[in-house]
Amino acid sequence: MWCEDCESIDEYFFETTWFWFFLPTTEAFGKLAVLCGEKNLEAYQAGEQPG
């Protein structure tokens, strides 16, 4: 069973600690990989790329 509140809590802890305490599973590692990719893309699009 999953709920919006659980997801919000999960996201809060990740944003605060950069680690999923509630879901140390393959799903969490998948989320981590995707989020890291998104953060890198956001930084690139924001003009933080070299040059």
JOURDA-V862447 format. One record per residue. N is the residue number from 0. RES is the residue in three letters. SS is DSSP state (2 for helix, 1 for strand, 0 for the rest). PSI is psi in degrees with one decimal (999 if undefined). D_CENTER is the distance of its C-alpha to the mean C-alpha in Angstrom with 2 decimals. Layout:
n->N res->RES ss->SS psi->PSI d_center->D_CENTER
n->N res->RES ss->SS psi->PSI d_center->D_CENTER
//
This chain:
n->0 res->MET ss->0 psi->138.4 d_center->20.74
n->1 res->TRP ss->0 psi->150.2 d_center->17.60
n->2 res->CYS ss->0 psi->161.1 d_center->17.54
n->3 res->GLU ss->2 psi->-39.5 d_center->15.81
n->4 res->ASP ss->2 psi->-42.4 d_center->16.28
n->5 res->CYS ss->2 psi->-41.7 d_center->14.64
n->6 res->GLU ss->2 psi->-40.1 d_center->11.49
n->7 res->SER ss->2 psi->-43.5 d_center->11.74
n->8 res->ILE ss->2 psi->-44.9 d_center->12.41
n->9 res->ASP ss->2 psi->-45.7 d_center->9.55
n->10 res->GLU ss->2 psi->-38.7 d_center->7.10
n->11 res->TYR ss->2 psi->-47.7 d_center->9.68
n->12 res->PHE ss->2 psi->-36.8 d_center->9.83
n->13 res->PHE ss->2 psi->-45.1 d_center->6.33
n->14 res->GLU ss->2 psi->-31.3 d_center->6.94
n->15 res->THR ss->2 psi->-40.1 d_center->10.38
n->16 res->THR ss->2 psi->-7.3 d_center->10.41
n->17 res->TRP ss->0 psi->33.9 d_center->7.35
n->18 res->PHE ss->0 psi->139.4 d_center->8.38
n->19 res->TRP ss->0 psi->109.7 d_center->8.68
n->20 res->PHE ss->0 psi->-32.1 d_center->12.35
n->21 res->PHE ss->0 psi->-27.1 d_center->13.14
n->22 res->LEU ss->0 psi->69.6 d_center->12.11
n->23 res->PRO ss->0 psi->64.7 d_center->12.83
n->24 res->THR ss->0 psi->-179.2 d_center->13.61
n->25 res->THR ss->2 psi->-33.4 d_center->13.37
n->26 res->GLU ss->2 psi->-42.2 d_center->11.24
n->27 res->ALA ss->2 psi->-41.9 d_center->8.55
n->28 res->PHE ss->2 psi->-34.5 d_center->9.17
n->29 res->GLY ss->2 psi->-44.2 d_center->9.18
n->30 res->LYS ss->2 psi->-42.6 d_center->5.76
n->31 res->LEU ss->2 psi->-45.9 d_center->4.90
n->32 res->ALA ss->2 psi->-43.9 d_center->7.69
n->33 res->VAL ss->2 psi->-44.7 d_center->7.05
n->34 res->LEU ss->2 psi->-41.3 d_center->4.12
n->35 res->CYS ss->2 psi->-41.7 d_center->6.63
n->36 res->GLY ss->2 psi->-42.1 d_center->9.26
n->37 res->GLU ss->2 psi->-41.2 d_center->8.52
n->38 res->LYS ss->2 psi->-41.9 d_center->8.50
n->39 res->ASN ss->2 psi->-40.4 d_center->11.60
n->40 res->LEU ss->2 psi->-42.9 d_center->13.09
n->41 res->GLU ss->2 psi->-43.2 d_center->12.82
n->42 res->ALA ss->2 psi->-41.5 d_center->14.44
n->43 res->TYR ss->2 psi->-45.7 d_center->16.98
n->44 res->GLN ss->2 psi->-26.1 d_center->17.83
n->45 res->ALA ss->2 psi->-1.3 d_center->18.23
n->46 res->GLY ss->2 psi->20.7 d_center->20.97
n->47 res->GLU ss->2 psi->10.9 d_center->19.60
n->48 res->GLN ss->0 psi->155.1 d_center->20.79
n->49 res->PRO ss->0 psi->146.0 d_center->23.77
n->50 res->GLY ss->0 psi->999 d_center->27.15
//
